[in-house]
């Protein structure tokens, strides 16, 4: 009988990634596990098929060979040892998932297999606050961060000078031990060396055998013009030192542009709310407004300007990242009603108001308000009919 396609056994497409395959396998393995199906003799056979398929598809090299040659890659005709790979009826594959799910309870710390070789240092993140002006023009900044750095006394080995770590005799340097528990073969961190594969007999006095010490590290960083909040800058190799001679992690500097007292930012554009007097709005004129580059720009206000009118200043906005271009600046006008008037000012305004209500000027000087009240009168007339 023709052997079933491994992808069909797992229930995924051939284009599925490792995560999708693992998820599908885990679901099927739990469904057909013999302990969950004691009254179904076919479940154990199905369980073995699932594990055999997963044992191939979880391994990149085996999967590549299967994709190219099919089952022939493992039946001996391609030079293999014959039979289905995986051994123990697929128990090894299920152990991988079992460890992945319950690794925290087995002393593993992270749920995955650990290596006693060099381990890459952790990445770090630093949040930098900067003003809108500095975001506009860019700057070179100096930052100081606490970091786990390689111990200069033992060069990161954790052992005193002239000594070295010794291979663990319990796990023979593997860092892992296997234990058979019924159907399962469980792999866990070595209890003697705690998964390191080695132990230090004479630890370095400066770092107490850790191989790393806490330091304050000073770095210079160039912030490009046009950065926005949320933008991050990666400094390769400036993170924490690796363990046992491993490579350093990276440092990610996150940008946080502080709010400005005059400008609101929207991408590369800036908005500025400018209040003007009633007389300036009515008569018109010119006003000076600030720009983000620290200069002044003149804006012509036409007579009769209303609250909400907007004036555009091309190229007076923010710098655009990795470009010589700039956004625009928008002036939003707010006409301010005068307050705390003295008697003379009140009399002048009454005379002005009276003159606008007389003769040909009636309704002409305030077309919106006169039009609105005309609609109100028509509304009331309609109701009275």
C-alpha positions in Angstrom: 0.0 0.0 0.0 1.3 3.5 -0.9 2.6 5.4 2.1 0.6 8.5 3.0 2.1 11.9 2.4 3.7 13.3 5.6 2.0 16.7 5.1 -1.4 15.0 4.8 -0.7 13.1 8.0 0.0 16.3 9.9 -2.8 18.1 8.1 -0.9 21.1 6.7 0.1 22.4 3.3 3.6 21.8 2.0 4.2 25.6 2.3 3.5 25.6 6.1 6.2 27.0 8.3 7.7 25.3 11.3 5.3 26.9 13.7 2.2 25.8 11.8 3.5 22.2 11.6 4.3 22.1 15.3 0.9 23.5 16.2 -0.9 20.9 14.0 1.2 18.1 15.3 0.6 19.0 19.0 -3.2 19.0 18.4 -3.1 15.6 16.7 -0.7 14.0 19.2 -3.0 14.9 22.1 -6.0 13.7 20.2 -4.6 10.3 19.3 -2.4 9.6 22.4 -2.9 6.0 23.5 -3.6 7.0 27.1 -6.5 9.1 25.8 -7.8 6.3 23.6 -7.5 3.1 25.6 -10.7 1.7 23.9 -9.5 2.5 20.4 -6.7 0.2 19.2 -6.3 2.2 15.9 -5.4 5.3 17.9 -1.9 4.0 18.7 -1.1 3.3 15.1 -2.4 6.7 14.1 -0.3 8.2 16.9 2.8 6.5 15.5 2.1 7.8 12.0 1.8 11.3 13.3 5.0 11.1 15.2 6.9 9.6 12.2 5.7 12.4 10.0 6.5 15.1 12.5 10.0 13.6 13.1 10.8 14.3 9.4 9.0 17.7 9.0 10.4 19.3 12.1 14.0 18.8 10.9 15.0 21.3 8.1 17.4 18.9 6.5 15.1 15.9 6.6 12.2 18.0 5.4 14.3 19.2 2.5 15.2 15.7 1.5 11.6 14.5 1.8 10.4 17.4 -0.3 12.9 16.5 -3.0 12.8 12.7 -3.0 9.7 11.7 -1.0 9.8 8.5 1.1 12.6 7.3 -1.0 14.9 9.6 0.9 14.5 7.3 4.0 13.7 3.8 2.7 17.3 2.8 1.9 17.2 3.4 -1.8 18.9 6.8 -1.3 21.6 5.4 0.8 19.8 5.5 4.2 19.6 2.9 6.9 16.1 1.7 6.0 12.8 1.9 7.8 11.1 5.0 9.2 13.3 7.5 11.0 12.6 8.6 14.5 13.1 5.4 16.4 11.0 4.2 19.3 7.8 4.6 17.3 8.1 8.4 17.3 8.5 8.8 21.0 11.4 11.1 20.5 9.3 13.5 18.5 6.6 13.5 21.1 9.2 14.1 23.8 10.2 17.3 22.0 6.6 18.6 22.3 6.3 17.3 25.9 9.4 19.2 26.8 8.3 22.3 25.0 5.0 22.3 26.9 6.3 21.4 30.4 10.0 22.5 30.3 9.5 25.1 33.0 8.6 22.3 35.4 11.6 20.2 34.5 14.3 22.7 35.4 14.8 23.9 31.9 14.0 27.5 32.5 12.8 28.3 29.1 11.0 25.2 27.7 13.6 24.5 24.9 16.8 22.5 24.7 19.8 24.3 26.1 23.3 24.2 24.8 26.5 24.2 26.9 28.3 26.1 24.1 28.6 29.9 23.7 25.3 31.7 24.2 24.6 35.1 22.6 24.0 38.0 24.9 20.6 39.5 25.4 19.3 42.4 23.4 18.7 45.6 25.3 16.3 48.6 24.8 16.8 52.2 25.8 14.2 54.9 25.5 15.5 58.3 24.5 13.4 61.4 24.9 14.2 64.3 22.6 12.6 67.7 21.8 10.7 68.4 18.6 13.5 70.8 17.6 16.1 68.0 17.9 13.8 65.6 16.0 13.7 68.3 13.2 17.4 68.8 12.9 18.8 65.6 14.3 21.6 65.4 16.8 24.5 63.4 18.2 23.7 62.3 21.7 25.7 60.5 24.5 23.8 57.9 26.5 24.8 56.0 29.6 23.3 52.5 30.1 23.8 49.8 32.7 24.9 46.6 31.0 26.1 43.1 31.8 29.6 43.2 30.3 32.3 40.6 30.0 34.5 40.3 33.1 37.9 41.7 32.3 39.5 39.7 35.1 38.6 36.2 33.7 37.8 37.4 30.1 34.3 36.1 30.5 35.2 32.5 31.4 34.0 32.7 35.0 37.1 30.8 36.2 40.1 32.2 38.0 43.2 33.0 35.9 45.2 29.9 35.1 42.1 27.6 35.6 39.2 26.6 33.4 35.9 25.0 33.7 35.6 21.2 33.9 33.3 19.0 32.0 30.4 17.6 34.0 30.7 13.9 34.6 27.0 13.4 35.2 26.0 14.4 31.6 29.4 14.1 30.0 29.3 17.7 29.1 25.9 17.5 27.3 24.1 19.6 29.8 21.1 17.3 29.5 20.1 13.9 30.9 17.4 11.5 29.6 15.1 9.5 31.8 12.8 6.8 30.7 9.3 7.0 32.3 7.0 4.4 30.8 6.1 5.4 27.2 8.0 8.7 27.4 11.7 9.5 27.3 12.0 12.8 29.1 15.0 15.0 28.7 15.8 17.6 31.3 18.6 19.9 32.5 21.4 18.1 34.2 20.9 18.5 38.0 24.7 18.6 38.6 25.7 21.4 36.2 22.2 22.9 35.8 22.3 22.5 32.1 25.7 24.2 31.5 27.6 21.0 30.7 30.5 22.1 32.8 31.2 23.5 36.3 33.8 25.9 37.6 35.9 24.6 40.5 37.7 27.9 41.1 35.4 30.8 40.2 36.7 34.2 39.4 36.6 36.4 42.5 35.6 39.6 40.6 32.5 38.2 38.9 31.8 35.2 41.3 32.0 32.8 38.4 29.3 34.5 36.3 31.7 35.7 33.6 29.9 39.0 33.5 29.8 42.1 35.7 27.5 45.1 35.8 29.0 48.2 34.2 27.9 51.6 33.2 28.5 51.9 29.5 28.7 55.3 27.6 27.8 55.3 23.9 27.5 58.0 21.3 24.5 57.8 19.0 23.6 59.8 15.9 20.0 60.6 15.6 18.9 61.4 12.1 16.7 64.4 11.3 13.0 63.6 10.9 12.7 60.8 13.5 9.3 60.2 15.1 8.1 58.6 18.3 8.3 54.8 18.0 11.3 54.9 15.6 14.1 52.7 16.8 17.8 52.7 16.1 19.8 49.5 16.3 23.3 49.5 17.6 24.8 46.1 16.6 26.9 44.4 19.3 26.2 47.0 22.0 23.9 44.8 24.1 24.8 42.4 26.9 27.9 40.2 26.7 27.3 36.6 25.7 27.9 33.7 28.1 31.0 31.4 27.7 32.4 33.7 25.0 29.2 34.1 23.0 28.6 37.1 20.8 27.1 40.3 22.2 23.5 41.2 21.8 22.2 44.4 20.2 21.0 47.7 21.7 17.8 49.2 20.4 17.3 52.9 21.1 13.6 53.8 21.0 12.7 57.4 20.1 10.1 59.3 22.2 9.6 62.9 20.9 8.2 65.1 23.6 5.1 67.3 23.0 5.8 70.9 22.0 4.2 74.0 23.5 3.5 75.6 20.1 3.4 72.9 17.5 1.4 69.7 16.9 3.0 67.2 14.6 1.3 64.9 12.1 3.9 63.0 10.2 6.0 65.6 8.4 3.5 68.4 8.8 3.2 70.9 11.7 0.1 72.7 13.0 0.1 75.9 15.0 -3.0 77.5 16.6 -2.7 81.3 16.3 -5.2 83.6 18.1 -5.8 87.0 16.6 -7.9 90.0 17.7 -11.3 90.8 16.4 -10.0 94.0 14.8 -7.1 92.2 13.1 -9.5 89.6 11.8 -12.0 92.2 10.6 -9.4 94.7 9.1 -6.7 92.2 8.0 -3.0 92.7 8.2 0.2 90.7 8.7 1.3 88.6 11.6 4.6 86.9 12.4 4.6 83.3 13.4 7.5 81.1 14.7 8.9 78.2 12.7 10.4 74.9 14.0 13.8 76.0 12.7 13.8 78.9 15.1 13.0 81.7 12.6 9.9 83.9 11.9 7.5 83.7 9.0 5.1 86.4 7.9 1.5 85.5 7.3 -0.9 87.8 5.5 -4.4 87.8 7.1 -7.1 89.0 4.7 -9.9 91.2 6.1 -12.9 89.2 7.3 -10.8 86.2 8.4 -12.9 83.8 10.5 -12.0 81.3 13.2 -11.0 77.9 11.7 -9.4 79.4 8.6 -6.1 77.8 7.7 -3.0 79.1 6.1 -0.3 76.9 4.6 3.4 77.6 4.7 5.1 75.3 2.3 8.3 73.6 3.4 8.1 74.9 6.9 7.2 71.6 8.5 9.4 68.7 9.8 12.4 67.2 8.1 11.6 63.9 6.3 13.7 60.9 7.3 16.6 60.1 4.9 15.5 63.0 2.6 16.2 66.6 2.0 12.5 67.4 1.7 10.3 69.0 4.4 6.7 68.9 5.3 4.4 72.0 5.5 3.3 74.1 8.4 -0.4 75.0 8.8 -1.6 78.1 10.7 -5.0 77.6 12.3 -6.7 80.9 13.1 -8.7 81.5 16.2 -10.5 84.8 16.5 -10.5 85.9 20.1 -13.4 87.8 21.6 -12.2 90.7 23.7 -12.8 90.5 27.5 -12.6 93.0 30.4 -13.6 96.0 28.3 -13.7 99.4 29.9 -16.7 101.8 29.4 -15.2 103.6 26.5 -14.5 100.4 24.6 -18.0 99.1 25.3 -19.5 102.3 24.0 -17.3 102.1 20.8 -18.5 98.5 20.2 -22.2 99.5 20.8 -21.8 102.3 18.2 -20.2 99.8 15.8 -22.9 97.3 16.4 -25.6 99.9 15.8 -24.0 101.1 12.6 -23.9 97.6 11.2 -27.7 97.1 11.9 -28.7 100.4 10.1 -29.5 101.1 6.5 -27.7 99.3 3.7 -25.2 97.7 6.2 -27.9 95.6 7.8 -26.9 92.0 7.4 -24.0 92.8 5.1 -21.3 92.9 7.7 -22.3 89.7 9.4 -23.8 87.5 6.7 -23.6 84.2 8.6 -25.4 85.4 11.7 -28.0 87.4 9.8 -28.6 84.4 7.5 -28.9 82.1 10.5 -31.5 84.3 12.3 -33.4 84.7 9.1 -33.8 80.9 9.0 -35.0 81.0 12.7 -37.7 83.5 11.8 -38.8 81.4 8.9 -38.9 78.3 11.1 -41.1 80.0 13.7 -43.4 81.3 10.9 -43.9 77.8 9.6 -44.8 76.6 13.1 -47.5 79.2 13.5 -49.3 78.4 10.3 
